[in-house]
Amino acid sequence: MAPSTKAWKKAIGGVVAAEVLLVAAAFLWVAFYSHFIAPGQEVNAYRQYAQVASPWVSVIVGVPLFYLLGRWLKSRRAAALLFGLYLAFDLALLAGFPTPGPIPWAMVAASWATKLASLLAGARDR
């Protein structure tokens, strides 16, 4: 059975919310780092730090965020739809933006795996 229009809308809304919140979390962490942990460095140093820290922030913040998204969706079918859309969007971002070095695929895979597990754990059908 195909997902309903309501499921599609919720999944798209969830993907947008997840992306916005993950980017905001990475930005806030780098801002915290630059003001309180290592102030006074050149802007380029913070950009390089963001390249290293952002994938970690995505994994750490992604676990509770995707669990809560799963609770909001309430069904594993809707969660699978959300994850499929998230994965497609994330792959498009990885393909569409230049990276300063090779893509750390092990970290990307760990990020996707933890997000999927959290999403499905939160979306236990009730």
C-alpha positions in Angstrom: 0.0 0.0 0.0 1.4 3.4 -1.0 1.9 6.1 1.7 -0.9 8.5 2.0 -0.7 12.2 1.1 -0.6 13.0 4.8 2.4 10.6 5.3 4.2 12.3 2.4 3.6 15.8 3.9 4.8 14.7 7.3 7.8 13.0 5.8 8.8 16.1 3.8 8.2 18.4 6.8 10.3 16.0 8.9 13.2 16.1 6.4 13.1 19.9 6.2 13.0 20.1 10.0 15.8 17.7 10.4 18.1 19.5 7.9 17.4 22.9 9.5 18.0 21.6 13.0 21.1 19.7 12.1 22.6 22.7 10.3 21.6 25.0 13.2 23.2 22.6 15.7 26.5 22.5 13.8 26.5 26.3 13.5 25.8 26.7 17.2 28.5 24.3 18.2 31.1 26.0 16.0 30.0 29.4 17.4 30.4 28.0 21.0 33.8 26.6 20.1 34.9 29.9 18.6 33.8 32.0 21.5 34.5 29.8 24.6 36.9 27.0 23.7 39.3 28.5 21.2 38.7 32.3 20.9 40.9 34.6 18.9 41.8 32.4 16.0 41.6 33.3 12.3 38.3 32.7 10.5 39.9 30.0 8.4 40.7 28.0 11.5 37.1 27.9 12.4 36.1 26.9 8.9 38.5 24.0 9.1 37.2 23.1 12.5 33.6 23.2 11.2 34.6 20.7 8.5 35.8 18.2 11.2 33.2 18.9 13.9 30.0 19.1 11.8 29.8 15.4 11.0 30.2 14.6 14.7 27.5 17.1 15.6 25.2 15.5 13.0 25.7 12.1 14.6 25.3 13.2 18.2 22.3 15.5 17.6 20.8 13.3 15.0 20.2 10.4 17.4 17.7 12.2 19.7 16.3 14.3 16.8 15.5 11.3 14.6 14.1 9.5 17.6 11.7 12.4 18.3 10.8 12.5 14.6 10.0 8.8 14.8 7.7 9.4 17.8 6.0 12.2 15.9 5.4 10.1 12.8 4.2 7.1 14.9 4.6 4.5 12.2 7.6 2.7 10.7 6.2 3.1 7.2 6.2 6.9 7.6 9.6 6.7 9.2 11.0 4.7 6.3 9.5 7.3 3.9 11.1 10.1 5.8 14.5 8.3 5.9 14.3 7.6 2.2 13.7 11.3 1.5 16.4 12.3 3.9 18.9 10.0 2.3 18.1 11.2 -1.2 18.4 14.9 0.0 21.7 14.1 1.8 23.2 12.4 -1.2 22.2 15.3 -3.4 23.9 17.7 -1.0 27.0 15.5 -1.0 27.1 15.3 -4.8 26.2 19.0 -5.3 28.7 20.8 -3.1 32.4 20.6 -3.3 34.2 19.3 -0.3 37.7 20.3 0.8 38.9 16.7 0.8 37.6 13.2 0.3 34.2 12.5 1.7 34.5 10.5 4.9 32.2 7.7 3.8 32.6 5.7 7.1 31.4 8.7 9.0 28.5 9.3 6.6 27.5 5.7 6.9 27.6 5.8 10.7 25.5 9.0 10.6 22.9 7.4 8.4 22.8 4.2 10.4 22.4 5.9 13.7 19.6 8.2 12.3 17.8 5.2 10.8 18.0 3.2 14.0 16.8 6.2 16.1 14.0 6.9 13.7 12.7 3.3 13.7 13.1 3.1 17.5 10.9 6.2 17.9 8.4 5.1 15.3 7.3 1.8 16.9 3.8 1.2 15.6 1.3 1.7 18.4 
